[in-house]
Amino acid sequence: MNTEAANYNKSYTMLLGYGDYHGWDHTHAGTWGAYVAYRNLGQNVSLSSTYTLDAGVRGWEYGMYVTPLRNIQAQVMYVRGKDLMYHERASELWSRVEMFF
């Protein structure tokens, strides 16, 4: 029986971005954007997170998008957080390159 379930029933995210931080403008070479976000993803309400952090983790996320050439976009994200239940540190470096045709 989980007697601490109420400790993991809140999720929220705060994000501060600059430029084209969502990376929508992949048609113009040279566009870029960056952001920093704090996320707290409670295990009992964030069952399948679409963020880099998994459910049950809170922490900081830093990201940047850049369009080096028309229709090519690169993204880099770094996450540093802590597991809510076991208080273990969690970190991840994530990147991807997308090509649009």
Disulfide bonds with the S-S distance in Angstrom:
none
